[in-house]
């Protein structure tokens, strides 16, 4: 009888530990940590390049009214430099090494930054 109780408690504890680890993985990938959503709110197509404080860059082309999603971790700490069509336009926001979802809006003459805080 004691062996069954010990075996049950050991299994329950291992199940709780595995559930806790699985929840952490789920939160990391489904609560959008390190996710960026970039929207082209201008009336023209643009080649966009984002330079993060860590030195990492992300470049892509966007049609008018389109959006681009990507994930990047370890961005460093500081502002994001937004390069539009080959020239640096703005330094926006403030990122750290671990970020919630970030939305960047590329407008006609300036860029907007918003960080979506997930509880």
C-alpha positions as CSV (number, residue, x, y, z in Angstrom):
1,X,0.0,0.0,0.0
2,X,2.8,2.5,0.9
3,X,4.5,1.7,-2.4
4,X,1.4,2.6,-4.3
5,X,1.0,5.9,-2.4
6,X,4.7,6.8,-3.0
7,X,4.5,5.8,-6.6
8,X,1.3,7.9,-7.1
9,X,2.8,11.0,-5.3
10,X,6.0,10.7,-7.4
11,X,4.0,10.5,-10.6
12,X,1.8,13.5,-9.5
13,X,4.9,15.6,-8.7
14,X,6.5,14.7,-12.1
15,X,3.3,15.5,-13.9
16,X,3.1,18.9,-12.2
17,X,6.8,19.7,-13.1
18,X,6.2,18.7,-16.7
19,X,3.0,20.8,-16.9
20,X,4.9,23.8,-15.5
21,X,7.6,23.4,-18.1
22,X,5.0,22.9,-20.9
23,X,3.2,26.1,-19.8
24,X,6.5,28.1,-19.9
25,X,7.1,26.9,-23.5
26,X,3.5,27.6,-24.4
27,X,3.7,31.2,-23.0
28,X,7.0,31.9,-24.8
29,X,5.6,30.9,-28.3
30,X,1.9,31.7,-28.0
31,X,2.1,34.9,-26.0
32,X,4.2,36.4,-28.8
33,X,7.4,37.1,-26.8
34,X,9.9,38.5,-29.3
35,X,7.2,38.9,-32.1
36,X,7.2,42.0,-34.3
37,X,4.3,43.1,-36.5
38,X,5.2,45.8,-39.0
39,X,2.5,47.6,-41.0
40,X,3.1,49.8,-44.0
41,X,0.5,52.6,-43.5
42,X,1.8,54.7,-46.4
43,X,0.5,54.9,-49.9
44,X,3.8,53.6,-51.5
45,X,5.8,50.4,-51.5
46,X,9.0,50.6,-49.4
47,X,12.1,48.6,-48.7
48,X,12.3,48.5,-44.9
49,X,15.3,47.6,-42.8
50,X,15.2,47.5,-39.0
51,X,18.5,47.7,-37.0
52,X,18.3,46.6,-33.4
53,X,20.7,47.8,-30.6
54,X,22.4,44.3,-30.6
55,X,23.4,44.9,-34.2
56,X,20.9,42.4,-35.6
57,X,19.0,43.6,-38.7
58,X,15.8,42.6,-40.5
59,X,15.1,43.7,-44.0
60,X,12.0,43.2,-46.2
61,X,9.9,44.9,-48.8
62,X,6.3,46.0,-48.2
63,X,3.5,47.0,-50.5
64,X,1.1,49.8,-49.4
65,X,-1.2,48.6,-46.7
66,X,0.6,45.3,-46.1
67,X,2.1,43.9,-43.0
68,X,5.0,41.7,-42.1
69,X,5.4,39.5,-39.0
70,X,8.7,38.0,-37.7
71,X,10.3,36.9,-34.4
72,X,13.6,38.0,-33.1
73,X,15.2,37.5,-29.7
74,X,18.1,39.2,-28.0
75,X,17.5,42.6,-29.6
76,X,19.8,44.4,-27.2
77,X,18.6,47.4,-25.2
78,X,17.7,50.7,-26.8
79,X,15.9,52.2,-29.8
80,X,15.2,50.5,-33.2
81,X,16.6,52.3,-36.2
82,X,14.1,52.3,-39.0
83,X,15.6,52.6,-42.5
84,X,13.1,53.3,-45.3
85,X,14.3,53.0,-48.9
86,X,18.0,53.2,-48.0
87,X,17.9,56.2,-45.6
88,X,17.6,56.1,-41.8
89,X,14.2,57.7,-41.0
90,X,13.6,57.2,-37.3
91,X,14.8,55.8,-34.1
92,X,11.7,54.5,-32.3
93,X,10.7,52.8,-29.1
94,X,12.8,51.0,-26.5
95,X,13.5,47.3,-26.7
96,X,15.3,45.0,-24.2
97,X,16.7,41.5,-24.5
98,X,13.2,40.1,-23.8
99,X,10.2,41.8,-25.4
100,X,6.5,41.3,-25.6
101,X,4.8,41.7,-29.0
102,X,5.9,44.9,-30.7
103,X,3.9,46.8,-33.5
104,X,5.7,49.2,-35.8
105,X,3.7,51.4,-38.2
106,X,5.5,52.9,-41.2
107,X,3.7,56.0,-42.2
108,X,4.2,58.6,-44.9
109,X,6.8,60.6,-43.0
110,X,7.4,59.0,-39.7
111,X,7.2,55.6,-37.9
112,X,5.2,54.6,-34.8
113,X,6.1,52.1,-32.1
114,X,3.8,50.3,-29.7
115,X,4.5,47.4,-27.3
116,X,1.6,45.1,-26.5
117,X,1.9,44.1,-22.9
118,X,0.7,40.6,-22.2
119,X,-0.1,39.8,-18.6
